Amino acid sequence: MKMLRIALFLFAAVAAGQAVAQSCSGGTQVKNTGQANALGTLLAGKTVCASLGSEQWHEYHGAGAGGGALIDYKQGPNSKSDPSTQVGTWAVSGTGAGTQVTYNYGGGGTFSYTVHEVGGKYNFCGPRVIANARLVNGNSGCGQ
């Protein structure tokens, strides 16, 4: 019985690893080429709607295609009880497979991700894999 549990655990670990590998590799990565900033253009002016476990992100990517302010939508910019606030900055760097977005949350840390388009949604692959993120135009809620 113990061997069966170990075998099932290893199978689950391999399957999870393959799912991560499929979502974070291959021809789906949003890559900058030469002077074109594809990743910055994709993110600028949009709210990323994502979740991982109990964590949720509704973060607006302000300023230009190279980066700028990162705004947590919260209850919206007009809310009196929980208005949108800047939580950090974002910046795009690199070209080709080295293209990445870096989020700087000040004392909360700095995290870099490659971004992969999968069926109209996006996977942010870095210290953790944040899968199935949606992009919404403007500084708006995610409707979740």
C-alpha positions in Angstrom: 0.0 0.0 0.0 2.8 2.4 0.8 4.4 1.8 -2.6 1.0 2.6 -4.2 0.8 5.9 -2.4 4.4 6.8 -3.4 3.7 5.8 -7.0 0.5 8.0 -7.0 2.4 10.9 -5.4 5.1 10.7 -8.1 2.6 10.4 -10.9 0.8 13.6 -9.6 4.1 15.4 -9.3 5.1 14.5 -12.8 1.7 15.5 -14.2 1.8 18.9 -12.4 5.3 19.5 -13.6 4.3 18.7 -17.2 1.3 21.1 -16.9 3.6 23.9 -15.7 6.1 23.1 -18.4 3.4 23.3 -21.1 2.1 26.6 -19.7 5.5 28.1 -19.4 7.4 27.0 -22.4 7.0 26.7 -26.1 6.0 29.3 -28.7 3.4 31.0 -26.6 5.8 33.4 -24.7 5.2 37.1 -25.4 8.6 38.2 -26.6 10.2 41.6 -27.4 12.0 41.6 -30.7 14.6 44.3 -31.6 12.9 47.7 -31.0 9.4 46.3 -30.6 8.2 46.1 -27.0 5.4 43.5 -27.4 5.2 42.7 -23.7 5.1 46.3 -22.6 2.5 47.1 -25.2 0.4 44.2 -24.1 0.4 45.2 -20.4 0.4 49.0 -20.5 -3.0 50.5 -19.7 -4.5 47.2 -18.7 -5.6 45.6 -15.4 -4.3 42.0 -14.9 -6.9 39.9 -13.2 -5.4 36.8 -11.7 -5.6 34.4 -8.7 -3.5 31.7 -7.1 -5.2 29.8 -4.3 -6.8 32.4 -2.0 -4.7 35.3 -3.4 -6.2 37.6 -6.0 -4.6 40.4 -8.1 -6.5 43.2 -9.8 -3.4 45.3 -10.8 -3.5 48.1 -13.3 -0.3 48.7 -15.3 -0.1 52.5 -15.7 2.2 54.7 -17.8 3.9 53.7 -21.0 4.9 50.4 -22.6 8.3 50.3 -20.8 6.7 50.3 -17.3 5.3 52.6 -14.7 3.0 52.6 -11.7 1.3 49.4 -10.5 -2.1 50.2 -9.0 -4.1 47.8 -6.9 -7.8 48.3 -8.0 -9.3 47.3 -4.7 -12.9 48.7 -4.6 -12.0 51.3 -7.3 -10.6 54.8 -7.5 -13.8 56.4 -6.3 -14.3 54.2 -3.3 -14.3 56.0 0.0 -13.6 52.9 2.1 -11.0 51.0 0.0 -9.8 53.1 -3.0 -7.3 52.1 -5.6 -3.7 52.7 -4.5 -0.2 52.4 -5.9 1.4 49.2 -4.6 4.6 49.3 -6.6 6.0 49.6 -10.1 6.4 47.4 -13.2 9.0 47.3 -15.9 9.7 45.3 -19.0 13.2 44.2 -20.0 15.0 41.8 -22.3 14.4 40.4 -25.8 13.5 37.0 -27.2 13.2 34.3 -24.6 14.7 36.7 -22.0 11.7 39.1 -22.2 10.2 39.5 -18.8 8.1 41.9 -16.6 9.5 42.8 -13.2 7.2 43.9 -10.4 8.7 45.9 -7.5 6.5 46.0 -4.4 9.1 48.0 -2.4 9.4 46.2 1.0 7.1 43.5 -0.3 9.8 42.2 -2.8 10.7 42.2 -6.4 9.4 39.4 -8.7 10.1 38.7 -12.4 8.0 36.8 -14.8 7.9 35.6 -18.4 4.4 35.9 -19.9 2.8 33.2 -22.0 -0.4 33.5 -24.0 -2.6 30.4 -23.8 -6.0 30.5 -25.5 -6.7 34.2 -24.9 -5.5 34.1 -21.3 -2.0 34.6 -19.9 0.3 32.6 -17.6 2.9 34.6 -15.6 5.8 32.2 -15.1 8.4 33.1 -12.4 8.9 32.3 -8.8 5.3 30.9 -9.0 3.1 30.1 -11.9 0.1 32.3 -12.0 -2.1 30.7 -14.7 -5.2 31.9 -16.6 -4.8 35.6 -15.9 -7.1 37.9 -17.9 -6.3 41.4 -19.2 -9.0 44.1 -18.9 -8.6 47.4 -20.6 -8.2 50.4 -18.3 -8.1 50.8 -14.5 -11.2 48.7 -13.9 -12.4 45.9 -11.7 -12.2 42.3 -12.8 -15.8 41.5 -12.2 -15.0 38.6 -9.8 
